[in-house]
Every structure is written in C-alpha cells, then in structure tokens.
Amino acid sequence: MHIAIAGNIGSGKTTLTTMLARHYGWEPQFEPVDVNPYLDDYYKDIARWSFNLEIYFLKQRFRDLIDISNSDKTVIQDRSIFEGVYVFTANNYDMGNLSDRDYETYMGLFESMMTAVRYPDLMIYLRASVPHLVGNIQKRGRDYEQTMKIDYLENLNRRYEDFIYNQYKGDVLTIDVDQLDFLHRPKDFSYILDRIDARLFGLFSETQSSL
C-alpha cells in the first residue's frame, strides 16, 4: 500500500509522515537527500537551467514511485511526484522560467511515466492557511526559508487547491490543520488517525470520527 502526504511548505508533512510511520509500522520515504547536480547552476541562471533541474527531479521522483510500486511493504511518502509536477514545476513555468516547448516536453514525459505506475492508495492533503504556514516556518528556523515571501506561499496554496480538487485523479483525504497541533496534542493526532482508519479500513464513518 502507498500513502502520500501532500501539503504546502510548513504544513507539517514530514512531522506527520514520521508519526504515522511509527504508529502504523509503515515504512517512511522522505525527499531524496542527494543534492540535485543542477541546483548551483539553476540559482546562477534560472531560465537557462530550469528544464534540466525539473527533469532531474522528475527522474528521481519517478524512480521513487517505481520502488514503492515494487515494495511489499506499506510505504508512507513525504511529498510525491504529483506535487512536484502540478505545483512546483507548473509554478516555475508560469514564472517564465520554462519555455512552452520545454514545458510541453516535460509534461509529455510525465504523462508517459504515469502509464507505467498507479496512483497512491490514499493521498492525505494537509490544508493550511498562509498564517499557519508562516508560523510553522518561523518555528523551525531554517535559514533558507526565512526570506520566503508571503505571496510565494499564497501562490503555492492556490496551486495546491487546484491540484488536489481539479487535477489529481486519485483518492484524497483532506485534513484542515490550522487548528491542530498533532505533534504536541494527542487528541489532535488521534483525530487524524480516526480519519485515516475510517478511509483505509472502514472502522467507522468519517462523520463519526469528526465528532
């Protein structure tokens, strides 16, 4: 079984992936730790190297999807190939960093890849407002994130909504996390577990789990 956690920067994907893996005994898979070899060039000349950068990410994420498909374990994944394509690459394209020709080639390659694999059994979408995202980003204090602009997060949020509700074809469980602190409040984590149990195992209805 393949479970994917989706959500904007600062929504709590990595934290929830870790907690769910521990609770259910699932195998966690996080974003690759190896550095994209195009990253330095990309930041020196974004327009020139965007296509190379995005193709490399696509290759890595497709390889991860193949590995998950071939695994006999239940894998829970922190960010999937689908977000990379429909949110981040699409954003790069709309910012003018990818030409129409390159973007069409990229999307054609992605669509061909999708004929060889299947969608996750469940995608859990952590829906969060921009103030909530900003609060989490400030708390974790990563230097490279502190200069992130509000309008960038707002734009990504809009893309996530469009991706989840208009473009993604798999099964989605949406969890609004603004009022939740699942890391520090056991009741909030239990609420999420109840929602997941209801969707995956049918133990009780989602209406009952939200009471």
PyRosetta script that sets phi, psi and omega in degrees:
from pyrosetta import init, pose_from_sequence

init()
pose = pose_from_sequence("MHIAIAGNIGSGKTTLTTMLARHYGWEPQFEPVDVNPYLDDYYKDIARWSFNLEIYFLKQRFRDLIDISNSDKTVIQDRSIFEGVYVFTANNYDMGNLSDRDYETYMGLFESMMTAVRYPDLMIYLRASVPHLVGNIQKRGRDYEQTMKIDYLENLNRRYEDFIYNQYKGDVLTIDVDQLDFLHRPKDFSYILDRIDARLFGLFSETQSSL")
pose.set_psi(1, 143.7)
pose.set_omega(1, -177.6)
pose.set_phi(2, -122.0)
pose.set_psi(2, 118.6)
pose.set_omega(2, 176.1)
pose.set_phi(3, -113.8)
pose.set_psi(3, 131.2)
pose.set_omega(3, 178.4)
pose.set_phi(4, -116.4)
pose.set_psi(4, 140.4)
pose.set_omega(4, 175.6)
pose.set_phi(5, -106.8)
pose.set_psi(5, 123.0)
pose.set_omega(5, -179.0)
pose.set_phi(6, -118.2)
pose.set_psi(6, 151.8)
pose.set_omega(6, 177.2)
pose.set_phi(7, 160.6)
pose.set_psi(7, 158.7)
pose.set_omega(7, -177.2)
pose.set_phi(8, -66.8)
pose.set_psi(8, 170.2)
pose.set_omega(8, 176.9)
pose.set_phi(9, -59.8)
pose.set_psi(9, 123.9)
pose.set_omega(9, 179.4)
pose.set_phi(10, 91.2)
pose.set_psi(10, 6.4)
pose.set_omega(10, -178.3)
pose.set_phi(11, -82.0)
pose.set_psi(11, -14.5)
pose.set_omega(11, 178.1)
pose.set_phi(12, 104.0)
pose.set_psi(12, 19.8)
pose.set_omega(12, -177.1)
pose.set_phi(13, -58.3)
pose.set_psi(13, -51.5)
pose.set_omega(13, -175.3)
pose.set_phi(14, -65.7)
pose.set_psi(14, -41.2)
pose.set_omega(14, 178.5)
pose.set_phi(15, -61.7)
pose.set_psi(15, -47.1)
pose.set_omega(15, -178.2)
pose.set_phi(16, -69.2)
pose.set_psi(16, -38.1)
pose.set_omega(16, 176.3)
pose.set_phi(17, -56.7)
pose.set_psi(17, -46.2)
pose.set_omega(17, -179.8)
pose.set_phi(18, -62.9)
pose.set_psi(18, -44.0)
pose.set_omega(18, -177.6)
pose.set_phi(19, -68.4)
pose.set_psi(19, -40.9)
pose.set_omega(19, 179.9)
pose.set_phi(20, -69.9)
pose.set_psi(20, -37.3)
pose.set_omega(20, 177.0)
pose.set_phi(21, -60.8)
pose.set_psi(21, -42.3)
pose.set_omega(21, -179.9)
pose.set_phi(22, -68.2)
pose.set_psi(22, -42.1)
pose.set_omega(22, -176.6)
pose.set_phi(23, -67.5)
pose.set_psi(23, -47.4)
pose.set_omega(23, -174.1)
pose.set_phi(24, -92.7)
pose.set_psi(24, -11.3)
pose.set_omega(24, -174.9)
pose.set_phi(25, 78.1)
pose.set_psi(25, 22.9)
pose.set_omega(25, 178.3)
pose.set_phi(26, -80.9)
pose.set_psi(26, 159.9)
pose.set_omega(26, 178.2)
pose.set_phi(27, -91.3)
pose.set_psi(27, 118.4)
pose.set_omega(27, -179.1)
pose.set_phi(28, -80.4)
pose.set_psi(28, 144.4)
pose.set_omega(28, 172.4)
pose.set_phi(29, -130.7)
pose.set_psi(29, 121.9)
pose.set_omega(29, -177.9)
pose.set_phi(30, -106.5)
pose.set_psi(30, 169.9)
pose.set_omega(30, 178.2)
pose.set_phi(31, -54.9)
pose.set_psi(31, 143.2)
pose.set_omega(31, -179.0)
pose.set_phi(32, -54.7)
pose.set_psi(32, 139.4)
pose.set_omega(32, -178.0)
pose.set_phi(33, -86.2)
pose.set_psi(33, -16.0)
pose.set_omega(33, -179.3)
pose.set_phi(34, -72.1)
pose.set_psi(34, 146.1)
pose.set_omega(34, -174.8)
pose.set_phi(35, -80.6)
pose.set_psi(35, 134.1)
pose.set_omega(35, 175.4)
pose.set_phi(36, -62.0)
pose.set_psi(36, 122.3)
pose.set_omega(36, -175.6)
pose.set_phi(37, -66.9)
pose.set_psi(37, -9.8)
pose.set_omega(37, 179.0)
pose.set_phi(38, -96.8)
pose.set_psi(38, -2.3)
pose.set_omega(38, -170.8)
pose.set_phi(39, -62.4)
pose.set_psi(39, -46.6)
pose.set_omega(39, -179.4)
pose.set_phi(40, -61.6)
pose.set_psi(40, -45.9)
pose.set_omega(40, 178.7)
pose.set_phi(41, -62.9)
pose.set_psi(41, -38.3)
pose.set_omega(41, -179.0)
pose.set_phi(42, -58.5)
pose.set_psi(42, -46.5)
pose.set_omega(42, -177.9)
pose.set_phi(43, -72.3)
pose.set_psi(43, -19.6)
pose.set_omega(43, 175.9)
pose.set_phi(44, -81.3)
pose.set_psi(44, -32.6)
pose.set_omega(44, -178.1)
pose.set_phi(45, -152.2)
pose.set_psi(45, 84.0)
pose.set_omega(45, -171.5)
pose.set_phi(46, -60.0)
pose.set_psi(46, -47.0)
pose.set_omega(46, -177.1)
pose.set_phi(47, -62.3)
pose.set_psi(47, -38.0)
pose.set_omega(47, -177.6)
pose.set_phi(48, -69.7)
pose.set_psi(48, -38.1)
pose.set_omega(48, -169.0)
pose.set_phi(49, -109.0)
pose.set_psi(49, 1.4)
pose.set_omega(49, -177.8)
pose.set_phi(50, -59.1)
pose.set_psi(50, -44.5)
pose.set_omega(50, -178.2)
pose.set_phi(51, -61.9)
pose.set_psi(51, -44.8)
pose.set_omega(51, 179.0)
pose.set_phi(52, -61.4)
pose.set_psi(52, -44.4)
pose.set_omega(52, -179.9)
pose.set_phi(53, -60.4)
pose.set_psi(53, -48.0)
pose.set_omega(53, -176.3)
pose.set_phi(54, -68.5)
pose.set_psi(54, -37.1)
pose.set_omega(54, 177.2)
pose.set_phi(55, -63.9)
pose.set_psi(55, -39.8)
pose.set_omega(55, 179.0)
pose.set_phi(56, -63.9)
pose.set_psi(56, -46.1)
pose.set_omega(56, 177.8)
pose.set_phi(57, -60.3)
pose.set_psi(57, -41.3)
pose.set_omega(57, 179.9)
pose.set_phi(58, -61.9)
pose.set_psi(58, -43.6)
pose.set_omega(58, 178.6)
pose.set_phi(59, -61.1)
pose.set_psi(59, -45.3)
pose.set_omega(59, -179.7)
pose.set_phi(60, -62.7)
pose.set_psi(60, -45.6)
pose.set_omega(60, -176.3)
pose.set_phi(61, -71.0)
pose.set_psi(61, -32.6)
pose.set_omega(61, 175.9)
pose.set_phi(62, -67.3)
pose.set_psi(62, -40.1)
pose.set_omega(62, 177.0)
pose.set_phi(63, -60.9)
pose.set_psi(63, -40.7)
pose.set_omega(63, 176.5)
pose.set_phi(64, -61.2)
pose.set_psi(64, -41.4)
pose.set_omega(64, -179.3)
pose.set_phi(65, -65.5)
pose.set_psi(65, -39.0)
pose.set_omega(65, 176.0)
pose.set_phi(66, -62.5)
pose.set_psi(66, -45.2)
pose.set_omega(66, 179.5)
pose.set_phi(67, -60.2)
pose.set_psi(67, -42.1)
pose.set_omega(67, 179.6)
pose.set_phi(68, -65.2)
pose.set_psi(68, -42.7)
pose.set_omega(68, -179.6)
pose.set_phi(69, -61.6)
pose.set_psi(69, -31.2)
pose.set_omega(69, -178.2)
pose.set_phi(70, -90.2)
pose.set_psi(70, -3.9)
pose.set_omega(70, -177.5)
pose.set_phi(71, -83.1)
pose.set_psi(71, 145.2)
pose.set_omega(71, 175.5)
pose.set_phi(72, -95.7)
pose.set_psi(72, 8.9)
pose.set_omega(72, 179.3)
pose.set_phi(73, -104.5)
pose.set_psi(73, 161.7)
pose.set_omega(73, 170.1)
pose.set_phi(74, -81.9)
pose.set_psi(74, 121.4)
pose.set_omega(74, -176.8)
pose.set_phi(75, -111.1)
pose.set_psi(75, 133.1)
pose.set_omega(75, 173.3)
pose.set_phi(76, -111.3)
pose.set_psi(76, 123.8)
pose.set_omega(76, -169.1)
pose.set_phi(77, -112.1)
pose.set_psi(77, 129.6)
pose.set_omega(77, 175.3)
pose.set_phi(78, -86.8)
pose.set_psi(78, 101.4)
pose.set_omega(78, -177.1)
pose.set_phi(79, 71.1)
pose.set_psi(79, 129.1)
pose.set_omega(79, -176.1)
pose.set_phi(80, -110.7)
pose.set_psi(80, 175.2)
pose.set_omega(80, 177.6)
pose.set_phi(81, -59.7)
pose.set_psi(81, -29.7)
pose.set_omega(81, -174.2)
pose.set_phi(82, -67.3)
pose.set_psi(82, -39.7)
pose.set_omega(82, 176.2)
pose.set_phi(83, -66.3)
pose.set_psi(83, -40.1)
pose.set_omega(83, 179.0)
pose.set_phi(84, -57.4)
pose.set_psi(84, -38.8)
pose.set_omega(84, -177.4)
pose.set_phi(85, -79.7)
pose.set_psi(85, -57.4)
pose.set_omega(85, -169.1)
pose.set_phi(86, -80.7)
pose.set_psi(86, -18.1)
pose.set_omega(86, 180.0)
pose.set_phi(87, -107.9)
pose.set_psi(87, -61.3)
pose.set_omega(87, -169.3)
pose.set_phi(88, -81.3)
pose.set_psi(88, -44.0)
pose.set_omega(88, 176.8)
pose.set_phi(89, -67.8)
pose.set_psi(89, -40.4)
pose.set_omega(89, 177.4)
pose.set_phi(90, -60.7)
pose.set_psi(90, -37.7)
pose.set_omega(90, 177.9)
pose.set_phi(91, -66.7)
pose.set_psi(91, -42.0)
pose.set_omega(91, 178.2)
pose.set_phi(92, -60.8)
pose.set_psi(92, -39.6)
pose.set_omega(92, 178.6)
pose.set_phi(93, -65.5)
pose.set_psi(93, -46.8)
pose.set_omega(93, -178.4)
pose.set_phi(94, -67.4)
pose.set_psi(94, -22.5)
pose.set_omega(94, 176.3)
pose.set_phi(95, -79.6)
pose.set_psi(95, -3.2)
pose.set_omega(95, 178.0)
pose.set_phi(96, 88.4)
pose.set_psi(96, 12.2)
pose.set_omega(96, -177.2)
pose.set_phi(97, -87.4)
pose.set_psi(97, -11.3)
pose.set_omega(97, 175.3)
pose.set_phi(98, -125.2)
pose.set_psi(98, 135.8)
pose.set_omega(98, 177.0)
pose.set_phi(99, -73.5)
pose.set_psi(99, 162.9)
pose.set_omega(99, 175.9)
pose.set_phi(100, -57.4)
pose.set_psi(100, -42.4)
pose.set_omega(100, -179.0)
pose.set_phi(101, -62.2)
pose.set_psi(101, -46.9)
pose.set_omega(101, -179.0)
pose.set_phi(102, -66.3)
pose.set_psi(102, -40.3)
pose.set_omega(102, -178.9)
pose.set_phi(103, -66.1)
pose.set_psi(103, -41.6)
pose.set_omega(103, 178.3)
pose.set_phi(104, -64.4)
pose.set_psi(104, -38.9)
pose.set_omega(104, 176.5)
pose.set_phi(105, -63.9)
pose.set_psi(105, -44.4)
pose.set_omega(105, 178.9)
pose.set_phi(106, -59.6)
pose.set_psi(106, -49.8)
pose.set_omega(106, -177.6)
pose.set_phi(107, -66.4)
pose.set_psi(107, -34.8)
pose.set_omega(107, 176.3)
pose.set_phi(108, -63.6)
pose.set_psi(108, -40.4)
pose.set_omega(108, 177.1)
pose.set_phi(109, -64.4)
pose.set_psi(109, -45.3)
pose.set_omega(109, 178.7)
pose.set_phi(110, -59.6)
pose.set_psi(110, -46.1)
pose.set_omega(110, -179.3)
pose.set_phi(111, -62.9)
pose.set_psi(111, -36.5)
pose.set_omega(111, 175.8)
pose.set_phi(112, -65.7)
pose.set_psi(112, -40.4)
pose.set_omega(112, 177.9)
pose.set_phi(113, -59.9)
pose.set_psi(113, -38.2)
pose.set_omega(113, -175.6)
pose.set_phi(114, -67.8)
pose.set_psi(114, -15.8)
pose.set_omega(114, 176.4)
pose.set_phi(115, -75.5)
pose.set_psi(115, -13.3)
pose.set_omega(115, -176.3)
pose.set_phi(116, -101.7)
pose.set_psi(116, -8.1)
pose.set_omega(116, -177.0)
pose.set_phi(117, -135.5)
pose.set_psi(117, 172.0)
pose.set_omega(117, 177.9)
pose.set_phi(118, -117.7)
pose.set_psi(118, 166.1)
pose.set_omega(118, 179.0)
pose.set_phi(119, -70.5)
pose.set_psi(119, 157.2)
pose.set_omega(119, 172.7)
pose.set_phi(120, -57.0)
pose.set_psi(120, 152.2)
pose.set_omega(120, 176.7)
pose.set_phi(121, -64.3)
pose.set_psi(121, -31.5)
pose.set_omega(121, 176.7)
pose.set_phi(122, -154.4)
pose.set_psi(122, 134.0)
pose.set_omega(122, 170.3)
pose.set_phi(123, -108.9)
pose.set_psi(123, 124.9)
pose.set_omega(123, 178.4)
pose.set_phi(124, -99.9)
pose.set_psi(124, 113.8)
pose.set_omega(124, -176.9)
pose.set_phi(125, -98.4)
pose.set_psi(125, 116.0)
pose.set_omega(125, 177.7)
pose.set_phi(126, -88.5)
pose.set_psi(126, 102.4)
pose.set_omega(126, -175.7)
pose.set_phi(127, -90.1)
pose.set_psi(127, 125.2)
pose.set_omega(127, -175.0)
pose.set_phi(128, -142.1)
pose.set_psi(128, 145.7)
pose.set_omega(128, 174.3)
pose.set_phi(129, -76.7)
pose.set_psi(129, 161.5)
pose.set_omega(129, -180.0)
pose.set_phi(130, -61.2)
pose.set_psi(130, -43.5)
pose.set_omega(130, 177.0)
pose.set_phi(131, -57.3)
pose.set_psi(131, -37.6)
pose.set_omega(131, 177.5)
pose.set_phi(132, -65.3)
pose.set_psi(132, -43.1)
pose.set_omega(132, 178.3)
pose.set_phi(133, -61.2)
pose.set_psi(133, -46.2)
pose.set_omega(133, -178.9)
pose.set_phi(134, -60.7)
pose.set_psi(134, -42.9)
pose.set_omega(134, 179.2)
pose.set_phi(135, -59.6)
pose.set_psi(135, -43.8)
pose.set_omega(135, 179.4)
pose.set_phi(136, -67.8)
pose.set_psi(136, -40.0)
pose.set_omega(136, 179.3)
pose.set_phi(137, -63.0)
pose.set_psi(137, -41.1)
pose.set_omega(137, 178.6)
pose.set_phi(138, -66.6)
pose.set_psi(138, -38.2)
pose.set_omega(138, -179.1)
pose.set_phi(139, -63.7)
pose.set_psi(139, -41.7)
pose.set_omega(139, -175.5)
pose.set_phi(140, -81.7)
pose.set_psi(140, -15.2)
pose.set_omega(140, 165.3)
pose.set_phi(141, 63.8)
pose.set_psi(141, 31.2)
pose.set_omega(141, 176.0)
pose.set_phi(142, -74.4)
pose.set_psi(142, 125.3)
pose.set_omega(142, -173.4)
pose.set_phi(143, -56.1)
pose.set_psi(143, -43.6)
pose.set_omega(143, -174.3)
pose.set_phi(144, -71.2)
pose.set_psi(144, -12.1)
pose.set_omega(144, 179.2)
pose.set_phi(145, -95.7)
pose.set_psi(145, -15.2)
pose.set_omega(145, -172.1)
pose.set_phi(146, -70.8)
pose.set_psi(146, -19.0)
pose.set_omega(146, 179.2)
pose.set_phi(147, -97.5)
pose.set_psi(147, 7.4)
pose.set_omega(147, -179.7)
pose.set_phi(148, -64.9)
pose.set_psi(148, 132.8)
pose.set_omega(148, -175.8)
pose.set_phi(149, -83.3)
pose.set_psi(149, 147.3)
pose.set_omega(149, -179.7)
pose.set_phi(150, -60.0)
pose.set_psi(150, -42.6)
pose.set_omega(150, -177.1)
pose.set_phi(151, -66.4)
pose.set_psi(151, -25.4)
pose.set_omega(151, 175.4)
pose.set_phi(152, -67.0)
pose.set_psi(152, -45.2)
pose.set_omega(152, 178.0)
pose.set_phi(153, -65.3)
pose.set_psi(153, -38.8)
pose.set_omega(153, 178.1)
pose.set_phi(154, -62.9)
pose.set_psi(154, -41.8)
pose.set_omega(154, 179.3)
pose.set_phi(155, -64.3)
pose.set_psi(155, -43.5)
pose.set_omega(155, 178.1)
pose.set_phi(156, -64.1)
pose.set_psi(156, -37.8)
pose.set_omega(156, 178.0)
pose.set_phi(157, -60.8)
pose.set_psi(157, -43.0)
pose.set_omega(157, 177.6)
pose.set_phi(158, -62.1)
pose.set_psi(158, -40.0)
pose.set_omega(158, 179.6)
pose.set_phi(159, -67.2)
pose.set_psi(159, -38.6)
pose.set_omega(159, 177.1)
pose.set_phi(160, -61.8)
pose.set_psi(160, -43.1)
pose.set_omega(160, 179.2)
pose.set_phi(161, -61.6)
pose.set_psi(161, -43.9)
pose.set_omega(161, 179.5)
pose.set_phi(162, -66.4)
pose.set_psi(162, -41.5)
pose.set_omega(162, 179.5)
pose.set_phi(163, -61.1)
pose.set_psi(163, -50.3)
pose.set_omega(163, -175.0)
pose.set_phi(164, -67.7)
pose.set_psi(164, -44.9)
pose.set_omega(164, -169.8)
pose.set_phi(165, -97.5)
pose.set_psi(165, -14.4)
pose.set_omega(165, -177.1)
pose.set_phi(166, -122.1)
pose.set_psi(166, -24.8)
pose.set_omega(166, -172.5)
pose.set_phi(167, -114.7)
pose.set_psi(167, -36.1)
pose.set_omega(167, -176.2)
pose.set_phi(168, -74.7)
pose.set_psi(168, 135.8)
pose.set_omega(168, -173.7)
pose.set_phi(169, -105.1)
pose.set_psi(169, -0.5)
pose.set_omega(169, -178.7)
pose.set_phi(170, -92.7)
pose.set_psi(170, -176.8)
pose.set_omega(170, -178.8)
pose.set_phi(171, -80.1)
pose.set_psi(171, 131.0)
pose.set_omega(171, -176.1)
pose.set_phi(172, -127.0)
pose.set_psi(172, 136.0)
pose.set_omega(172, 169.5)
pose.set_phi(173, -113.9)
pose.set_psi(173, 115.7)
pose.set_omega(173, -179.7)
pose.set_phi(174, -94.3)
pose.set_psi(174, 129.9)
pose.set_omega(174, 176.4)
pose.set_phi(175, -123.0)
pose.set_psi(175, 117.5)
pose.set_omega(175, 176.0)
pose.set_phi(176, -78.9)
pose.set_psi(176, 117.8)
pose.set_omega(176, -170.4)
pose.set_phi(177, -103.6)
pose.set_psi(177, 0.8)
pose.set_omega(177, -176.6)
pose.set_phi(178, -55.6)
pose.set_psi(178, -40.1)
pose.set_omega(178, -176.9)
pose.set_phi(179, -98.2)
pose.set_psi(179, 8.7)
pose.set_omega(179, -177.9)
pose.set_phi(180, -106.9)
pose.set_psi(180, 145.5)
pose.set_omega(180, 170.0)
pose.set_phi(181, -132.6)
pose.set_psi(181, 74.2)
pose.set_omega(181, -171.7)
pose.set_phi(182, -69.2)
pose.set_psi(182, -16.2)
pose.set_omega(182, 177.5)
pose.set_phi(183, -75.8)
pose.set_psi(183, -36.7)
pose.set_omega(183, -173.0)
pose.set_phi(184, -110.1)
pose.set_psi(184, -15.6)
pose.set_omega(184, -178.4)
pose.set_phi(185, -116.7)
pose.set_psi(185, 106.6)
pose.set_omega(185, -178.6)
pose.set_phi(186, -55.0)
pose.set_psi(186, -33.8)
pose.set_omega(186, 179.6)
pose.set_phi(187, -61.5)
pose.set_psi(187, -39.7)
pose.set_omega(187, -179.9)
pose.set_phi(188, -68.5)
pose.set_psi(188, -39.7)
pose.set_omega(188, 177.6)
pose.set_phi(189, -66.2)
pose.set_psi(189, -39.1)
pose.set_omega(189, 178.1)
pose.set_phi(190, -62.9)
pose.set_psi(190, -36.9)
pose.set_omega(190, 177.2)
pose.set_phi(191, -59.7)
pose.set_psi(191, -44.7)
pose.set_omega(191, 178.9)
pose.set_phi(192, -65.1)
pose.set_psi(192, -42.9)
pose.set_omega(192, 178.2)
pose.set_phi(193, -59.6)
pose.set_psi(193, -41.4)
pose.set_omega(193, 178.9)
pose.set_phi(194, -61.6)
pose.set_psi(194, -41.2)
pose.set_omega(194, 179.4)
pose.set_phi(195, -64.1)
pose.set_psi(195, -41.8)
pose.set_omega(195, -179.8)
pose.set_phi(196, -68.4)
pose.set_psi(196, -44.8)
pose.set_omega(196, 179.2)
pose.set_phi(197, -59.1)
pose.set_psi(197, -42.1)
pose.set_omega(197, -179.8)
pose.set_phi(198, -63.1)
pose.set_psi(198, -40.4)
pose.set_omega(198, -177.0)
pose.set_phi(199, -75.3)
pose.set_psi(199, -42.5)
pose.set_omega(199, -174.5)
pose.set_phi(200, -85.9)
pose.set_psi(200, -37.2)
pose.set_omega(200, -170.2)
pose.set_phi(201, -117.2)
pose.set_psi(201, -7.5)
pose.set_omega(201, 176.6)
pose.set_phi(202, 62.9)
pose.set_psi(202, 34.5)
pose.set_omega(202, -176.8)
pose.set_phi(203, -70.8)
pose.set_psi(203, -32.7)
pose.set_omega(203, 173.9)
pose.set_phi(204, -164.1)
pose.set_psi(204, 167.4)
pose.set_omega(204, -175.1)
pose.set_phi(205, -71.9)
pose.set_psi(205, 155.8)
pose.set_omega(205, 177.8)
pose.set_phi(206, -66.1)
pose.set_psi(206, -27.5)
pose.set_omega(206, 176.5)
pose.set_phi(207, -62.8)
pose.set_psi(207, -44.4)
pose.set_omega(207, 178.7)
pose.set_phi(208, -65.6)
pose.set_psi(208, -38.8)
pose.set_omega(208, -176.0)
pose.set_phi(209, -67.7)
pose.set_psi(209, -20.6)
pose.set_omega(209, -178.5)
pose.set_phi(210, -91.1)
pose.set_psi(210, -4.4)
pose.set_omega(210, -178.8)
pose.set_phi(211, -76.8)
pose.dump_pdb("model.pdb")
